[in-house]
């Protein structure tokens, strides 16, 4: 999925908005489960946000 988003961004450099719950976290402190989140998954998510010029608007709930 992340590579697909990067390809879409590379096709056209216009501003875009992505809305939804990716069920991913950027940092360890955002994950409140006993099951640890893979560090690689968090890095990949941060990487795609940066590559696509996207910003995390935060979460609530």
TAMOKA-V272109 format. One record per residue. N is the residue number from 1. RES is the residue in one letter. SS is DSSP state (a for helix, b for strand, c for the rest). PHI is phi in degrees with one decimal (none if undefined). Layout:
# TAMOKA-V272109
[[N,RES,SS,PHI] [N,RES,SS,PHI]]
This chain:
# TAMOKA-V272109
[[1,X,c,none] [2,X,a,-64.1] [3,X,a,-64.5] [4,X,a,-62.6] [5,X,a,-65.6] [6,X,a,-64.1] [7,X,a,-65.0] [8,X,a,-60.7] [9,X,a,-63.4] [10,X,a,-68.4] [11,X,a,-69.5] [12,X,c,-153.4] [13,X,c,-93.3] [14,X,c,-74.4] [15,X,c,-62.0] [16,X,c,-147.7] [17,X,c,-127.0] [18,X,c,-119.3] [19,X,c,-123.0] [20,X,c,148.3] [21,X,c,-105.2] [22,X,c,-81.2] [23,X,c,56.3] [24,X,c,-129.5] [25,X,c,-126.6] [26,X,c,-89.7] [27,X,c,-137.7] [28,X,a,-53.1] [29,X,a,-65.8] [30,X,a,-81.7] [31,X,c,-98.8] [32,X,c,-104.7] [33,X,c,-96.7] [34,X,c,-71.7] [35,X,c,-79.8] [36,X,c,-65.8] [37,X,c,-89.2] [38,X,c,-62.7] [39,X,a,-59.9] [40,X,a,-62.6] [41,X,a,-64.5] [42,X,a,-66.3] [43,X,a,-63.7] [44,X,a,-62.3] [45,X,a,-67.7] [46,X,a,-61.6] [47,X,a,-62.8] [48,X,a,-68.7] [49,X,a,-61.8] [50,X,a,-67.0] [51,X,a,-62.3] [52,X,c,-98.5] [53,X,c,54.8] [54,X,c,-102.4] [55,X,c,-122.1] [56,X,c,-80.7] [57,X,c,-89.6] [58,X,c,89.1] [59,X,c,-147.5] [60,X,c,-148.3] [61,X,c,103.3]]
